[in-house]
Amino acid sequence: MSSVANSSNRTNESEELYPAIDPYDSGRMALDSVHEMYWEQCGNPTGEPVVFLHGGPGVGASPKDRRFFDPKHFRVVLFDQRGAGRSTPLGELTDNTIDHLVDDIERLRESLGIDRWHVFGGSWGSTLALYYAQCHPSRCRSLILRGIFAMRQWEIDWWLNDMGRIFPEAWREFVEHLPENERSDLLENYYWRLTSEDFEEQLA
């Protein structure tokens, strides 16, 4: 998708994607005694398979994510990673690591009878795609990565702190949610709040 420098000629993002499409198949897969994964397929059932790895983590796949792919050419597989989106239980961190997620991708591939597929990931999904490809290179036809985030320390520092130079108002609101004495380690202190047993604190 190309961008146009002149804003008067810029097309709406929704016009640059393929038309909205509904899944032709969907289901749920029990992963272990805790987690159950939602998955769906859309596009061409006999087309080239591609798996979509959503960002976040936590958000899940959306109807818009189906629209990155030509539905006449691709068999598009989307799923919500364990603890995310329509997978249950939402927000559960027990047995929820990148290695668990890679195993989930493989179980889904095998259950759908797909030998090799294209792997598409954005943001956190790009991290997961790269790691999946390292673990299972023979199962990847190609990697399509956008908004690459490789979890390197400088990327984490940029996301938590340096981005405030571009979006100072939003960053200040983000930081000032924490007490002043906790602002030197945003990642750690937000982690403890998001994993608190106090639901109101999580929600805030």
ABEGO torsion letter per residue (X at the ends): XBBBABAAABBBAAAABBBBBBBABBBBBBABAABBBBBBBBEBAABBBBBBBBBOBGAEBBAAAAAABBAAABBBBBBBBBGBEABOBBGBABGBBAAAAAAAAAAAAAAAGBABBBBBBBEAAAAAAAAAAAABAAABABBBBBGBBAGBAAAAAAAAAAAAAABAAAAAAAAAABBAAAAABAAAAAAAAAABABAAAAAX
